[in-house]
Amino acid sequence: MSYVNAAGPHSCLTIKMSEQQHILERVRAAIKSVPAIELHGHPIKLAYVDGALTIEGEVADIAKKKLCLEAAASVPGVEGIVDRLRVRPATHMGDREIRDHVREALLGEPAFADMAIGEVDREKRRTVREPPGVSAEITSEVHEGVVTLTGSVPGLVEKRLAGALVWWVPGVRDVVNGLAVDPPEAESEAGLTDAVRVVLEKDPFVNDAQIRVRSHMTSVMLSGLVPSESECHMAELDAWSVFGVDKVINRIQVHR
């Protein structure tokens, strides 16, 4: 016996909308289930269409941003995420001021001394520094507090360091790290550990000698002793700022 759907295509549309609403509810529940995200006072908008979830809003810091994205990605049915989640800036700056700080950070980093540095201003690229005979370059562009990095660097450590340095600029709301690695380098736990160690070493407010770093896949565990809660928190945010880190386990102890 055959059956005909007398309700027609509108019934299918209703079912589809119901499924989408169900996934959105599961995403909201997944995000709320992570207390560290602290959504109070930070409303987040969600939209879901054909497997793609759009997340839009503002959170307090990069840790909460990544935790939110990971919680959403864990929900069955979410096949991709359009990330429009921004971080509340520590200091409000215009794009021009952010661009100036990003330029200074990249130019002042010894690891990039042999690389070309460029920036995009009003859709026009200009070279800030171009050492002779180099192929590596980092170009930055700022739009509404979001910094996009493009170009190529010789290793994943350099890519991750560049992203972390930009995250440290107080007015930055997000970093899109589009730097290519040339020649290509395979991801590894040892490489991720090295990158986090380098970033901790570069932070003048963190005594990296007192902190141990271990990595497992995309998770990083920090341990050791520091003299203050603020240093403990800064070390954790440093780890979160590293490209490729999806989870940070902070076991650093504060010893006053």
N, C-alpha and C positions, 0 to 999 in steps of 0.2 A: 504494500500500500504506500502510495506517495502522498506527501503533504505539501501544501502551498502556504507560504507565509502571507496570510491575508492582510497583515498589518503593513506590508511593503517595506521600503527602505528606511522609513522613519523609525521603525522598531529597531533596526540594526544600528541606526545612529544613536538611539537612546541607550542601547546596550553599551556602545563604544564610549559614550559620555560617562556612563555609570562606571565603567572600568577605569577611565582616566581619573574620575573623582576618587575612586577607591585607592589608586596609586598615590594621588596627591595626599590623601589622608594618611597613608602609610609613611610617606616621606616626612610629613609634619610630625608624626609620632616618633619616627626615628631620630629626627633632629632634637625634639624635646626630651628624648630619653638620655641625651648626653648633657649632664648638668654643667660641664665646663664651658659649653657654648654660651650660656647666659643670655638668652633671648630677650629678657626683660628690658624694655626700652630700646630694643633693636628689632623692629618689625621686618620680617622677610617675606617677600612675595614669591609665590611658586606658580609655574604654569607647566602643563604637560601635554605634549602633542606627539603622537606616533613614536613613542619611545624616548623622545628628547625632553629633558627636564630643564626649565629655565629657572635659575635662582637669582633673585635680585634683592638688594638691600645693603645694609651696613652693619658690620660687627666691630667689636672693640679692638681686635688685633689679629695678626696672621694665624695664630694658633686656633682661634675660634673659627676663622674662615676655612681652614683646612679640615678641621673637625666636622664642620657643617657639610662640606662637600663629600667627605668620606661617609658620613651617615646617610646622606641622600643616595650616594652611589651604591650602597649596600642593599637598597630596596629592589626586589625582583620587579622587572618590567622597565626599570630605568636603564636604557641602553647608552645614553650619552647625556652630558650636562653642558648647558650653555651657562657659563660662569659670569654673572654680572654682580657678584658679591664683592663689596668694597670694604676696606678697613678704615675706620674712623681715624683721621690723621692726628698725630700728636700735636702738630702745629699747622694751622691753616695757611697754605701758601698758594699763590697763583702758579700757573704752569711755567711762566718764565722764571720765577724764582726756583721752582723745583728743578727745571732744566739746568740752571746755573749750579746748583748743589750737586746734581748728578754728574755734570761735567767735571767739577772739581774732584769728586770722589774717584772717578775713573782715571783722570789724569794723575792724581796723587798716589795711585796704587802701584808700587814697584813691580808687581807681577805683570802689569800691563805696559811696562815702559817701552817694550819693543813692538807694541801694537798700535795701529792707527785708531784714532778716536774721532768719531763724527757725531753729528746731531741733526735732527730735522726740526726746522723752524718754519711754520706756515707752509708746510708741504715742500719745502726746499731743503735739500741736504747740504750741509757744509762740513768740510773737514777741519777739525780742531787741531789735530796733530797727525802727521804722517811720516814716521821714521822711514828712511830709505831702505828699499829691499825687503819690505815686510808684506805678508799676505793676510795676516790676521787683523781683524778690525772689529770694533764694537761701536754700533750706532744707536743712539737713544732718541726716542720721540715721546713727548708728554702730551696727553690729552685728558683734561679734566682730572688731573691727579694720577692718572694711570700711565705708567712708564713702560714702553715697549722696547725691548732690546733686540736688535738684529745684527747680522754679520757672522763672523766665524772666529773661533778661538781654538788653540791647539789641544785642549783637553777639557774633560768634564769638571775638573777642579776649578779651572778658570771660568767656565760657564757659571758654575754655582757660586763662586766668589763674586762675580759681577752682579748677579741677582741679589745676593745678600747685601752688598754695599749700597745698592739702590734702595732696598727695603729700609736701610738705616736712615735715609733722608726723611726728616720728620713730616713733611707734607704729602708723602706718597700714599696713595689709596690702594694701589695694586701694582703688581709687576708681571708683565707678560714676557717671559724669558724665551725668546725665539732664536737665541744664538745657536748656530750650528757648530759641531765639533769636527774639525778637519786636521788630520785624518780621523775617521769615525772611531769611537771608543766604546767598547761594550760596558754596560752597567755592571757594577760589582759592589758587594758589601764593603770590601776593603776601600774601594774608591769613594763610596759615600762616607765612610768613617773619616778618611783623609780630608775630604772637603769640609766636614763639620769641624774637625780639628783646626783647619786653616782659618775658618771663619771665627772660631772662638779666639784664636791667636790674634786676629786682627782687631777684635773688639777691645778698646782701651779700658772699658769698664768691667772686664772679666779677666780673672787670673786663670788662664787656661791650664797652667801647670798643676792646678789643684783639681782639675776635672778630667775624668776618664770617659771615653766615648766607645760605644760598641754598636754595631749595626746588624740587623737581621732583615734581609730583603729591603723594604722601604721604611722600616722602623728603626729608630735610634734610641739608645738608652744612655742617659747621662748619670754619672755617679761621682762622688768625691765630697770634699768639704769646702764651703765658702763662708765668709764672715757675715753675710747679710742676706735677707730675703730678696732684696732688690737684685743682687748679683745672681742669685739662684734663678730668678724670673728672667733676667736678661739672657742668661746662658740658654735657657729653654727657648726663648724667642729666637735666639741666634740659630738654634738647630732647626726650628720650624721654617726659618727663612731660606733654608738650603733647598734648591730645586731637587725634586725627587723624594723628599722626606714627607711621608704621609702620616707618621705617628711618632710622637716623642714621649718616652717614659722618663720622667724626671725623678731620679733617686738621689739627687744632690742633697746633702745635709747641711744645715746652717749651724755653724759652730761659732758662738759669740765669745 
